[in-house]
Amino acid sequence: MKKSIILILFLLSFVTVFAQPAQSVEMADAFRSSGKIYVVIATIVIIFIGLAIYLFAIDRRLKKIEKEK
């Protein structure tokens, strides 16, 4: 019973977080209007691709080491 009351209180406290009015992000609007948003997206994509390649390389090395043992 006590756990369910605590759960209900937590759920009600999160309702106020979602009830806040939506605000426009000025920086995103400025990047979009000047066309720089594509540079930001390209940079993020390059970083994620680099991380993925790095993780796959580490995974391949670990598999090779595990096979040797």
KOLDRENSE-974037 format. One line per 8 residues: number of its first residue (from 1); their letters; for each residue x, y, z of N, C-alpha, C. Coordinates in steps of 0.2 Angstrom, whole numbers. Example, Ala and Ser with C-alpha at 12.3 -4.5 7.8 and 13.67 -1.06 7.14 Angstrom:
% residues 2
1	AS	66 -28 39 62 -22 39 66 -16 39; 64 -11 35 68 -5 36 64 0 39
***
This chain:
% residues 69
1	MKKSIILI	4 -6 0 0 0 0 4 6 0; 10 6 4 14 12 5 18 13 -2; 20 8 -5 23 8 -12 19 11 -17; 12 9 -17 8 12 -22 6 20 -21; 6 22 -15 5 29 -13 11 33 -16; 17 30 -14 23 34 -16 23 34 -24; 22 29 -27 21 29 -35 17 34 -37; 11 34 -34 6 39 -37 8 46 -36
9	LFLLSFVT	12 48 -30 15 54 -29 20 56 -34; 24 51 -36 29 52 -41 26 54 -47; 21 50 -49 18 51 -56 15 58 -56; 12 60 -51 8 67 -50 14 72 -50; 19 71 -48 25 76 -48 27 77 -55; 27 72 -59 30 73 -66 25 76 -70; 18 76 -69 13 79 -73 15 87 -73; 17 90 -68 19 97 -68 24 98 -73
17	VFAQPAQS	29 94 -74 35 95 -78 32 95 -85; 28 90 -87 25 90 -94 20 96 -96; 17 99 -90 12 104 -91 15 111 -93; 22 111 -93 25 118 -95 24 120 -102; 23 126 -103 22 128 -110 28 127 -115; 27 126 -121 32 124 -125 36 131 -127; 42 131 -127 46 137 -129 50 136 -135; 50 141 -139 54 140 -145 62 141 -143
25	VEMADAFR	66 137 -147 73 138 -145 76 143 -150; 78 148 -148 81 153 -152 87 151 -156; 92 148 -153 98 146 -156 96 141 -162; 92 136 -161 90 132 -166 87 136 -172; 82 140 -171 79 144 -176 85 148 -180; 89 151 -176 95 155 -180 99 150 -184; 101 144 -182 105 140 -186 101 138 -192; 94 137 -191 90 134 -197 89 140 -202
33	SSGKIYVV	89 146 -200 88 152 -204 94 153 -208; 100 152 -205 106 154 -209 109 148 -212; 106 142 -211 108 136 -215 114 132 -211; 116 135 -205 121 131 -202 119 125 -198; 113 124 -198 110 118 -194 113 111 -198; 114 112 -204 117 106 -208 124 105 -206; 128 110 -204 135 109 -202 135 106 -195; 130 108 -191 130 105 -184 128 97 -185
41	IATIVIIF	123 96 -189 121 89 -190 126 85 -193; 130 87 -198 135 84 -201 141 82 -196; 142 87 -191 147 86 -186 145 80 -181; 139 80 -179 136 75 -175 136 68 -178; 135 68 -184 135 62 -188 142 59 -188; 146 63 -190 153 61 -191 156 59 -184; 154 62 -178 156 60 -172 153 53 -170; 147 52 -172 144 45 -170 147 40 -175
49	IGLAIYLF	148 41 -181 151 36 -185 158 34 -183; 162 39 -181 168 38 -178 168 34 -172; 163 35 -167 163 31 -161 160 24 -163; 156 23 -168 154 17 -170 159 13 -172; 163 16 -177 169 12 -180 174 10 -174; 175 15 -169 180 13 -164 177 7 -160; 171 7 -158 168 2 -154 168 -5 -158; 167 -5 -164 167 -11 -168 174 -14 -168
57	AIDRRLKK	179 -9 -169 186 -11 -169 188 -14 -162; 186 -11 -157 188 -14 -150 184 -21 -149; 178 -21 -152 175 -28 -151 178 -33 -155; 180 -31 -161 184 -36 -165 191 -39 -162; 194 -34 -159 200 -36 -155 199 -40 -149; 193 -38 -145 192 -42 -140 190 -50 -142; 186 -50 -147 184 -57 -149 191 -61 -151; 195 -57 -154 202 -61 -156 206 -63 -150
65	IEKEK	206 -59 -145 209 -61 -139 206 -66 -135; 199 -66 -135 195 -72 -132 196 -78 -136; 197 -78 -142 198 -84 -146 205 -87 -144; 210 -83 -143 217 -85 -142 217 -89 -135; 213 -87 -130 213 -90 -124 209 -96 -123
***
